[in-house]
Amino acid sequence: MKKLLLILFLTLFSSIKSEGKTAYILPIKGAIGPVTYYKVKKVLKIARIKNAEFVILTLDTPGGLLFSTRKIVQEILKSPVPVIGFVYPQGAQCASAGTFIALSCHILSMAPATNIGAAHPVLITGQPDKTMEEKVVNDTVSFIKSIASLRKRNVKWAEDAVRKSLSSTEKEALRVGVIDFIAKDINELLEKINNRKIKTSSGIKIIKSENVELKELRENIRERILEVLSNPNIAYILLLIGIWGIILEFSHPGFGIPGIVGTICLILAFFALHTLPINITGLFLIILSIILFIIEALTPTFGIFLISGVISLILGSIMLMKPLSELRISRSIMGVGIFITALFLSGIILFAWRTKKRKVITGKEGIIGETGKAITDISEEGTVFLHGEYWKAKSKSGVIKKGSYVKVVEVEGLTLIVEEK
């Protein structure tokens, strides 16, 4: 009986002990943005709750948003769970914003044939103001130096990575004291971090990586959608589709589908832009262009509001993204989008002009017998869409439901007397 109890106790003890031997791995690929920050914050929170041994961040990134990078670095620095940065797989790069994240990790390793550095901030407004550029660079240098100093890495190299866009191979980085060691794969990484002593926000910890259960945090559907939407090119395309849909709905009311699609695209676009470092002035100019396009569609002025709207859209598109960012709107996408928008509006104006011309030729008598569509319920009063215009309408008999097709039987001044067709 005693032996049985002892076996049960040892089994339970080993089970409890093995549950604690868990670590998490999070791949960071592509551009760094708000979704990257969300995923890093999530994995560190889970690791803390589950009392994980450590978290591995595999890095293969060309860079990204500095404001997202700062938030990620803050999460790593305050993490009580050790964070291991690993530039992996072979051939991977850890450039620009990725360099800051890598240097902030408690332990940093690189796989063969990888590189790190080139962290000079990118300004996307053409020829930037020299004073502004100097301020941004100095601020970024201070940021990376503070990280390198805290982790006892080569501060001079870190500064040169920002000021001179210095980039190093894994061997060079090891030689100058930027990384702790080189590992060819995850297994070798686990071997080399075993029994290493590090200092976290909660104190000194000794990493135990032997027989650890490594769990990869996979993206869920929500994160994948957010990652797609956080691409500024996708956000801009959604914005343009939204503009086209709204314009089409206002110029041809009652159809419904363009308005619904346009509204959904605009909501998604504004949500996406909310996650990006946008310039509020640029956003307001784009909103102004939408208003001008709608006015042009409703009351064609034969180019006045169209030209004003296109100018507002061009200026807003150029100013939309803040100057310091590696996430930007493609100039080709911007140019094609604005051209299609102008062409689209021109077609609507031409259609409206032909409609007006036809109305002048036929006169009011020519309207009698024509078919229109009820925009509202029609009894003693209502609205009908006919010949590309809105008309006041009155039902000849009974109530005509919204959306019904109607026939003009009489004209009283500017009011059409209609009956359901």
C-alpha positions as MATLAB code, in Angstrom:
seq = 'MKKLLLILFLTLFSSIKSEGKTAYILPIKGAIGPVTYYKVKKVLKIARIKNAEFVILTLDTPGGLLFSTRKIVQEILKSPVPVIGFVYPQGAQCASAGTFIALSCHILSMAPATNIGAAHPVLITGQPDKTMEEKVVNDTVSFIKSIASLRKRNVKWAEDAVRKSLSSTEKEALRVGVIDFIAKDINELLEKINNRKIKTSSGIKIIKSENVELKELRENIRERILEVLSNPNIAYILLLIGIWGIILEFSHPGFGIPGIVGTICLILAFFALHTLPINITGLFLIILSIILFIIEALTPTFGIFLISGVISLILGSIMLMKPLSELRISRSIMGVGIFITALFLSGIILFAWRTKKRKVITGKEGIIGETGKAITDISEEGTVFLHGEYWKAKSKSGVIKKGSYVKVVEVEGLTLIVEEK';
ca = [
       0.000    0.000    0.000;
       2.825    2.379    0.903;
       4.587    1.593   -2.362;
       1.388    2.332   -4.285;
       0.954    5.689   -2.531;
       4.609    6.522   -3.184;
       4.221    5.730   -6.891;
       1.074    7.876   -7.094;
       2.837   10.736   -5.302;
       5.871   10.585   -7.571;
       3.651   10.409  -10.671;
       1.643   13.422   -9.520;
       4.795   15.344   -8.603;
       6.467   14.637  -11.949;
       3.262   15.629  -13.748;
       3.090   18.945  -11.915;
       6.765   19.537  -12.536;
       6.486   18.735  -16.254;
       3.571   21.154  -16.622;
       5.886   23.972  -15.611;
       8.425   23.068  -18.293;
       6.664   24.953  -21.040;
       7.946   27.637  -23.386;
       6.369   29.584  -26.229;
       7.656   30.506  -29.662;
       6.287   33.379  -31.762;
       7.439   33.934  -35.366;
       7.713   37.611  -36.338;
       7.723   37.818  -40.128;
       7.262   40.714  -42.511;
       6.611   44.336  -41.616;
       6.220   45.239  -37.946;
       2.968   47.000  -37.114;
       0.108   47.169  -34.599;
      -0.797   43.499  -35.131;
       2.788   42.477  -34.315;
       2.550   44.403  -31.047;
      -0.771   42.726  -30.260;
       0.725   39.241  -30.840;
       3.854   39.929  -28.757;
       1.769   41.330  -25.915;
      -0.526   38.303  -26.115;
       2.239   35.677  -26.021;
       4.020   37.395  -23.124;
       0.763   37.579  -21.174;
       0.040   33.883  -21.779;
       3.618   32.980  -20.829;
       3.300   34.930  -17.592;
      -0.056   33.366  -16.677;
       1.146   29.845  -17.539;
       4.420   30.418  -15.682;
       6.395   29.508  -18.815;
      10.165   29.047  -18.727;
      10.774   31.523  -21.552;
       9.488   32.926  -24.849;
      11.350   32.709  -28.175;
      10.779   35.394  -30.805;
      12.046   34.289  -34.224;
      12.810   37.399  -36.262;
      12.705   37.747  -40.044;
      11.639   41.312  -40.765;
      12.644   44.290  -42.947;
      11.370   46.693  -40.277;
       8.157   48.575  -39.714;
       6.476   51.192  -37.581;
       8.545   52.851  -34.886;
       5.568   53.521  -32.595;
       4.634   49.805  -32.663;
       8.283   48.894  -32.108;
       8.462   51.096  -29.006;
       5.416   49.355  -27.548;
       6.887   45.917  -28.278;
      10.189   46.882  -26.644;
       8.322   48.125  -23.569;
       6.503   44.794  -23.279;
       9.778   42.856  -23.523;
      11.613   45.060  -21.023;
       8.904   44.713  -18.375;
       8.383   40.976  -18.962;
       9.096   38.744  -15.944;
       9.393   35.839  -18.392;
      12.763   35.624  -20.215;
      12.549   36.593  -23.890;
      14.995   35.056  -26.373;
      15.420   36.754  -29.736;
      16.511   34.534  -32.617;
      17.168   35.858  -36.138;
      15.990   32.765  -37.960;
      15.797   30.851  -40.319;
      19.020   30.919  -42.326;
      18.892   33.777  -44.808;
      16.630   35.867  -42.566;
      17.147   39.558  -41.891;
      16.474   41.632  -38.813;
      16.597   45.180  -40.147;
      15.404   48.592  -39.046;
      12.656   48.259  -36.403;
      13.517   44.586  -35.949;
      16.943   45.600  -34.621;
      15.370   47.421  -31.663;
      13.258   44.388  -30.781;
      16.232   42.035  -31.101;
      18.481   44.155  -28.863;
      15.783   44.379  -26.177;
      15.607   40.588  -25.742;
      17.283   39.071  -22.684;
      19.249   36.694  -24.924;
      19.936   37.294  -28.611;
      21.113   34.734  -31.158;
      21.391   34.556  -34.941;
      21.331   31.679  -37.395;
      24.057   31.328  -40.050;
      23.730   33.534  -43.161;
      21.589   36.153  -41.435;
      22.079   39.873  -40.827;
      21.029   42.566  -38.390;
      21.083   46.383  -38.379;
      20.351   49.171  -40.895;
      18.067   50.904  -38.401;
      18.141   54.451  -39.801;
      14.619   55.947  -39.640;
      12.926   56.290  -43.023;
      11.216   59.546  -43.978;
       8.660   59.143  -46.772;
       7.873   62.749  -47.698;
      10.529   63.158  -50.371;
      13.012   65.805  -49.204;
      12.485   66.053  -45.438;
      13.247   69.092  -43.363;
      16.844   68.743  -42.114;
      16.015   69.959  -38.622;
      13.114   67.533  -38.331;
      15.221   64.658  -39.650;
      17.978   65.435  -37.152;
      15.486   65.460  -34.271;
      14.037   62.122  -35.332;
      17.461   60.514  -35.765;
      18.743   61.803  -32.410;
      15.628   60.569  -30.638;
      15.946   57.153  -32.300;
      19.654   56.954  -31.420;
      18.890   57.664  -27.758;
      16.245   54.959  -27.806;
      18.491   52.242  -29.247;
      21.469   53.229  -27.058;
      19.362   52.924  -23.915;
      18.253   49.432  -24.967;
      21.791   48.289  -25.814;
      23.145   49.701  -22.561;
      20.474   47.954  -20.493;
      21.208   44.600  -22.132;
      24.977   45.210  -22.005;
      25.399   45.052  -25.769;
      27.682   47.127  -28.003;
      26.293   50.667  -27.645;
      28.568   52.122  -30.356;
      27.380   49.520  -32.859;
      23.760   50.270  -31.945;
      24.295   53.987  -32.563;
      25.992   53.342  -35.915;
      23.114   51.061  -36.933;
      20.852   54.113  -36.707;
      23.149   56.960  -37.801;
      25.090   55.105  -40.504;
      22.637   52.283  -41.317;
      25.331   49.801  -40.237;
      24.388   46.174  -40.846;
      26.313   43.091  -39.685;
      26.383   39.377  -40.406;
      25.945   36.905  -37.574;
      29.721   36.434  -37.249;
      30.395   40.171  -37.170;
      27.585   40.695  -34.667;
      29.055   37.999  -32.404;
      32.561   39.433  -32.691;
      31.530   42.987  -31.690;
      29.269   41.906  -28.847;
      25.843   42.480  -30.359;
      24.577   38.899  -29.977;
      25.288   36.192  -27.406;
      25.935   33.255  -29.722;
      25.179   31.675  -33.110;
      22.750   28.754  -33.413;
      21.908   26.871  -36.590;
      18.373   25.916  -35.491;
      15.900   25.870  -32.594;
      17.369   22.691  -31.078;
      20.852   24.185  -30.878;
      19.369   27.387  -29.482;
      17.678   25.428  -26.690;
      20.951   23.679  -25.872;
      22.901   26.936  -25.645;
      20.423   28.848  -23.472;
      20.154   26.036  -20.912;
      21.332   27.080  -17.415;
      22.027   30.670  -18.526;
      21.484   33.257  -15.827;
      19.632   36.422  -16.839;
      18.013   39.410  -15.168;
      14.314   40.056  -15.807;
      11.948   42.666  -14.396;
      11.143   40.258  -11.551;
      14.755   39.422  -10.709;
      17.497   36.929  -11.570;
      16.388   33.766  -13.357;
      18.177   30.648  -14.562;
      16.791   29.319  -17.830;
      15.982   25.613  -17.907;
      15.468   24.571  -21.522;
      16.189   20.858  -21.207;
      13.118   18.706  -21.995;
      10.978   21.811  -22.286;
       7.696   21.627  -24.212;
       7.837   24.297  -26.920;
       4.450   25.630  -28.023;
       4.046   27.833  -31.086;
       1.469   30.588  -30.796;
      -0.489   30.463  -34.032;
      -2.479   33.294  -35.569;
      -6.243   33.183  -35.246;
      -8.637   34.436  -37.937;
      -9.052   37.815  -36.235;
      -5.297   38.412  -36.212;
      -4.980   37.411  -39.864;
      -7.732   39.838  -40.862;
      -6.136   42.608  -38.799;
      -2.760   41.882  -40.376;
      -4.220   42.221  -43.878;
      -6.105   45.409  -43.001;
      -3.046   46.994  -41.395;
      -1.365   47.051  -44.815;
      -1.689   50.729  -45.885;
      -2.136   49.739  -49.542;
      -5.099   47.506  -48.649;
      -6.554   50.266  -46.460;
      -6.206   52.789  -49.289;
      -7.803   50.465  -51.870;
     -10.733   49.841  -49.507;
     -11.048   53.606  -49.067;
     -11.234   54.154  -52.835;
     -13.760   51.343  -53.344;
     -15.826   52.889  -50.566;
     -15.727   56.282  -52.298;
     -16.784   54.744  -55.630;
     -19.660   52.853  -54.001;
     -20.991   55.897  -52.158;
     -20.750   58.090  -55.276;
     -22.564   55.479  -57.381;
     -25.302   55.140  -54.783;
     -25.905   58.894  -54.575;
     -25.881   59.296  -58.354;
     -28.207   56.298  -58.920;
     -30.241   56.017  -55.695;
     -32.466   53.099  -54.878;
     -30.129   50.388  -56.215;
     -28.674   49.681  -52.755;
     -25.749   47.344  -53.450;
     -23.131   50.050  -54.286;
     -24.110   51.937  -51.141;
     -23.865   48.848  -48.940;
     -20.528   47.744  -50.417;
     -19.192   51.305  -50.267;
     -20.214   51.755  -46.636;
     -18.641   48.437  -45.589;
     -15.400   49.285  -47.412;
     -15.270   52.749  -45.830;
     -15.802   51.287  -42.350;
     -13.022   48.727  -42.913;
     -10.759   51.422  -44.381;
     -11.232   53.789  -41.441;
     -10.709   50.905  -39.010;
      -7.481   49.978  -40.798;
      -6.294   53.594  -40.854;
      -7.026   53.797  -37.130;
      -4.312   51.169  -36.551;
      -1.764   53.037  -38.696;
       0.268   56.198  -38.003;
      -1.871   58.501  -40.135;
      -1.760   62.271  -40.475;
      -5.155   63.609  -39.370;
      -4.947   66.473  -41.886;
      -4.590   63.992  -44.740;
      -7.590   62.023  -43.467;
      -9.735   65.179  -43.257;
      -8.783   66.106  -46.829;
      -9.888   62.677  -48.054;
     -13.181   62.999  -46.158;
     -13.613   66.452  -47.744;
     -13.029   64.917  -51.190;
     -15.812   62.372  -50.511;
     -18.210   65.206  -49.615;
     -17.256   67.151  -52.760;
     -17.732   64.058  -54.936;
     -21.189   63.457  -53.434;
     -22.188   67.090  -54.096;
     -20.976   66.718  -57.693;
     -22.972   63.515  -58.106;
     -26.170   65.053  -56.702;
     -26.004   68.483  -58.347;
     -23.634   68.251  -61.316;
     -21.670   71.485  -61.707;
     -19.815   70.134  -64.737;
     -16.414   69.932  -63.102;
     -16.158   72.470  -60.268;
     -16.675   70.072  -57.357;
     -15.052   67.218  -59.308;
     -11.782   69.110  -59.755;
     -11.888   70.333  -56.140;
     -12.534   66.784  -54.930;
      -9.701   65.300  -56.996;
      -7.263   67.950  -55.698;
      -8.401   67.258  -52.131;
      -8.012   63.491  -52.695;
      -4.495   63.913  -54.128;
      -3.343   66.132  -51.244;
      -4.994   63.885  -48.665;
      -3.437   60.740  -50.155;
       0.044   62.276  -50.130;
      -0.315   63.544  -46.559;
      -2.195   60.513  -45.191;
       0.771   58.581  -43.777;
       3.059   60.208  -41.236;
       6.574   60.888  -42.568;
       8.400   58.456  -40.275;
       7.248   55.028  -41.383;
       8.291   52.038  -43.440;
       4.632   51.275  -44.037;
       3.521   53.507  -46.878;
       1.035   53.754  -49.719;
       2.460   52.724  -53.083;
       2.731   55.705  -55.423;
       1.480   53.581  -58.337;
      -1.601   52.438  -56.397;
      -2.226   56.028  -55.354;
      -1.906   57.347  -58.924;
      -4.085   54.661  -60.523;
      -6.704   55.017  -57.790;
      -7.007   58.783  -58.183;
      -7.134   58.461  -61.993;
      -9.956   55.882  -61.836;
     -11.851   58.052  -59.345;
     -11.622   61.096  -61.624;
     -12.645   58.981  -64.635;
     -15.536   57.495  -62.690;
     -16.840   60.932  -61.679;
     -16.421   62.252  -65.216;
     -18.652   59.444  -66.496;
     -21.336   60.310  -63.958;
     -21.165   64.008  -64.908;
     -21.429   63.146  -68.610;
     -24.463   60.970  -67.927;
     -26.114   63.751  -65.913;
     -25.368   66.295  -68.657;
     -26.968   64.085  -71.316;
     -29.983   63.554  -69.075;
     -30.436   67.300  -68.611;
     -30.031   67.886  -72.332;
     -32.659   65.275  -73.116;
     -35.032   66.849  -70.605;
     -34.729   70.282  -72.229;
     -35.512   68.844  -75.675;
     -38.572   66.878  -74.610;
     -40.061   69.314  -72.099;
     -42.510   68.399  -69.363;
     -44.916   66.834  -71.822;
     -42.210   64.367  -72.762;
     -42.034   63.174  -69.152;
     -45.617   61.940  -69.213;
     -45.605   58.206  -69.710;
     -41.993   57.845  -68.499;
     -41.057   55.317  -65.813;
     -39.302   56.265  -62.587;
     -38.626   54.758  -59.185;
     -40.175   55.711  -55.847;
     -37.436   56.802  -53.460;
     -39.937   57.210  -50.596;
     -43.481   56.107  -49.946;
     -45.755   58.283  -52.093;
     -49.245   59.455  -51.189;
     -49.949   63.178  -51.024;
     -46.235   63.748  -51.354;
     -43.057   61.808  -51.962;
     -39.920   61.588  -54.097;
     -39.326   59.913  -57.457;
     -36.033   59.352  -59.281;
     -36.485   59.981  -63.008;
     -34.066   60.916  -65.827;
     -31.164   61.087  -63.393;
     -32.922   63.580  -61.098;
     -35.095   63.693  -57.994;
     -38.678   64.920  -58.477;
     -41.439   65.760  -56.050;
     -44.266   63.332  -56.619;
     -47.897   62.759  -55.701;
     -49.834   59.527  -56.022;
     -52.895   59.588  -58.262;
     -54.569   56.926  -56.159;
     -53.586   55.118  -52.984;
     -50.166   54.745  -51.383;
     -47.205   53.719  -53.517;
     -44.502   51.885  -51.578;
     -40.848   52.890  -51.590;
     -38.865   51.064  -54.292;
     -41.853   50.589  -56.590;
     -41.644   51.560  -60.236;
     -44.066   54.332  -61.164;
     -45.467   55.866  -64.330;
     -45.911   59.615  -64.794;
     -49.512   60.447  -65.777;
     -49.597   64.219  -65.205;
     -47.317   67.148  -64.389;
     -48.430   69.914  -62.023;
     -45.751   72.605  -61.927;
     -42.675   70.815  -60.556;
     -44.647   67.915  -59.098;
     -45.206   64.651  -60.945;
     -48.533   62.872  -60.611;
     -47.717   59.166  -60.704;
     -49.326   55.771  -60.478;
     -47.786   52.412  -59.685;
     -46.687   50.582  -62.786;
];
